[in-house]
Each structure stands twice: as C-alpha cells, then as structure tokens.
Amino acid sequence: MSKIDWIKQEIESLQTAGLYNRIRTLGSAQGAWLLVDGRKVLNFCSNNYLGLANHPGIVAASKKAMDTYGVGPGAVRSIAGTMDLHIELEKRLAKFKGVEAAITFQSGFTANLATIPVLVGKEDVVFSDRLNHASIIDGCRLSGAKILAYDHCDPASLESVIKENLSQYRRALIVTDGVFSMDGDMAPLDEIYAVAERHDILLMVDDAHGEGVLGKGGRGIVDHFGLHGKVDVEVGTMSKAFGVMGGVVAGSPVIVEWLRQRGRPFLFSSAMTVPDVAACIAAVDLLEKSTELVDRLWENAKYFKKEMKELGFDTGVSTTPITPVMLGEAPLAQQFSRELYEAGIFGMALGFPTVPQGKARIRVMISAAHSYEDLDKGLEAFARVGKKLGVI
Ligand SMILES: *Cc1c(COP(=O)(O)O)cnc(C)c1O
C-alpha cells in the first residue's frame, strides 16, 4: 500500500461521481473564439467580460512598459518591489472607484487573504454570506475570527445573527461577494449597508465580478447602488473584466496604509509584474474613456438570456451577464458540456463542490467580445443538445 494510494482512490471517486475536473488547454489568446486541441471553439467560459484580455491597445501598453521597466518586480513591495508604475495604477484605480486610496495585490484571491486578517482576529467575529467565494472563506479562516454565516443575500438573517452574537466579541466585520459567480445574483448591498450602519460594523464587499461590469462604465457594485463613501472596504480583481491579473483593495487611506504595514501577501509575496500593471492602467484608461464595451456586454447578456428563456431553459436567478443553465445532476451537466463541445461550443459544466449537490449547471459567460452571430451559434447548439438530452 503506497502512501498516496488514498489520493488515487479519491480521484477515482471524483470520476465516478462526474465531478472530475477535465482541464482543457488553449492554444490561442482569450477571446470570443479559442483554439482548443487545434480546433476553433466558441468560448462561453471565461471571465473576459469586456474582451480586454487580448485588446491590441492593452497589449501594446504592456510591451511599451516592458521596454522601460522589464518584466519582473524583483522583490516584495515593501523591500524593493514597488515601482512608480504600481503607484500610478493604485492612484488610477482609486480615482476610477471614487475612493481616496487603493492598494494592489497579485490577485483577488490574495487581496482577500490579506484584508480579512488585518481587520479581525481571534477575539472578533465575521458575519459572512453563506455562499461567499472560497477566497473570502479562506481569508476568514486565516484571521482566526469566529465565522458566522447568514442566509444568502438575506439582510434580515444577517441582522438576526448580529443581534444574537455581536455582544460576545471585540470587533466585527460583515463581508459579502458583490456578484455571486455561480448564480449571477447580486448582494442587496444597500440593505446590507443599512444593517452595518445600524450596528456600526465594518462592511466589506468583494466585487470581483462587478468590477468593469456593474455601475457607471463598470465602476462596480458600490457605484451601482450609489453607496460611495459608505462601504468601508471594496476588494476587486483585475483578472476578470480588466482582462489581466491582479487584485485591488479600495477604501480609506487608513485601511490601505494598514494593509501596507500588515497585509501578509503584500509583505511576503512579490508585487504584480510590469506587463500586468501596465495592462491594468491601460484598461482603466479605456474604461474611463468610453462605456461602449460595458454597454455591449449588457446588450449581449440581455439578448442571450431572453433567447435561452424562450427556448425553455432555466437560467436561474441571475441579474448580471453570468448565465447559469440549470441542469440538476452533475453527470447530465457533464454530458451536456461534452455534446456542446462536439458542436464547437466551449461551455463548462459546474458541479459539487463548486455548486451545491443537485444544482449542476453549464455556466455561460457572456462577453462584449461576442457578436450576435456568435450568440446565435451558441443558442442553436444549446437548443439542439437541450432537445436531444430531454432538457427542453
Ligand atoms: C474570481 C474571484 C476571486 C479571485 O480573483 P483572482 O484575481 O482570480 O484571484 C475572488 N473573489 C471572488 C468573489 C471571485 O469571483
């Protein structure tokens, strides 16, 4: 019996349960169409909401910056890894978000791991939406604070958990995803803010899927709800709509300064790379210049969802461009995904533990990069496979 036999058995049981992740390798840049195993397929999988991942202006800005600054940051930010480029990006992001200060991280994931532990510790409590993203959950665990989940997007549940528990702890934090990526629903941030305000509790939102998507010209969920200056901490990512890579925390200069002093991924992991930073600055430029891409994203999403509903598909509760196609059991979702792929459509099946048992789905990620012709091609394939498998 080898020491790793148990791992082999675990992997086999994933395969039996239809939960094994088969990862496709791309031979092209991100975009509406991808090259997979030498074949062109229509891309319904990536978070490249605005098509910026391969935008010529952004690629050019990256190349230009590398001519001056090279590629790597060379060190962690606090030792010798902060370039004037990093500072410029942070200023630009703060201005774009309408806050006083911002600090960048290597990813949205590390932004959460940095932020939650600097705000709460062992004597404290976090009130966390039951369906929050894994990186929020991990950030909460790292903090050592007591984690109390409230019902998904339910301010009344949040308030009752607060009333029952708050007095036993030193400090508290409320944390929620802005957009929940599996269902595409949005946190009722205005109502959550009202609860936070009533109990004088710090409020943090992770706007990974709202950055570049929600609000005026993609300024995010805080802008969407008109809550400027009211949400204490906005975490975001530049790996989705921005099309690059990197995390950001936007808010008061005090919190940003505290993260610079104590955020562990800031202190112990190197800075964002030069091409990433330059590309993110170029993405802010683009978003500040025009709302065209954000508008197109929403038009595409509305069209696709309407047509899918007319075909008879259940697209769940989404109020954003994320379009889940609810299928039920994981093996059906996997079969659906395989049949779509045969038809030249790359649509990923999501099953447990990414989504709850019995709620497997294909999640369609709509992008401004899709043309109506692309969307029609996708709809046609969904209709054909849906009928074949008895879903519609
Ligand atoms: C995608 C996502 C992250 C992680 O962002 P990366 O920049 O890819 O690390 C964090 N939080 C939420 C809510 C996300 O959807």
PDBQT file of the ligand as one rigid body, heavy atoms in Angstrom, charges set to zero:
ROOT
HETATM    1  C1  LIG A 401     -12.623  35.315  -9.071  1.00  0.00    +0.000 C 
HETATM    2  C2  LIG A 401     -12.859  35.757  -7.708  1.00  0.00    +0.000 A 
HETATM    3  C3  LIG A 401     -11.787  35.994  -6.848  1.00  0.00    +0.000 A 
HETATM    4  C4  LIG A 401     -10.373  35.695  -7.238  1.00  0.00    +0.000 C 
HETATM    5  O1  LIG A 401      -9.860  36.630  -8.102  1.00  0.00    +0.000 OA
HETATM    6  P1  LIG A 401      -8.459  36.358  -8.814  1.00  0.00    +0.000 P 
HETATM    7  O2  LIG A 401      -7.982  37.697  -9.178  1.00  0.00    +0.000 OA
HETATM    8  O3  LIG A 401      -8.727  35.461  -9.967  1.00  0.00    +0.000 OA
HETATM    9  O4  LIG A 401      -7.594  35.696  -7.788  1.00  0.00    +0.000 OA
HETATM   10  C5  LIG A 401     -12.053  36.499  -5.590  1.00  0.00    +0.000 A 
HETATM   11  N1  LIG A 401     -13.318  36.728  -5.187  1.00  0.00    +0.000 NA
HETATM   12  C6  LIG A 401     -14.373  36.499  -5.986  1.00  0.00    +0.000 A 
HETATM   13  C7  LIG A 401     -15.745  36.804  -5.494  1.00  0.00    +0.000 C 
HETATM   14  C8  LIG A 401     -14.186  35.997  -7.269  1.00  0.00    +0.000 A 
HETATM   15  O5  LIG A 401     -15.226  35.768  -8.053  1.00  0.00    +0.000 OA
ENDROOT
TORSDOF 0
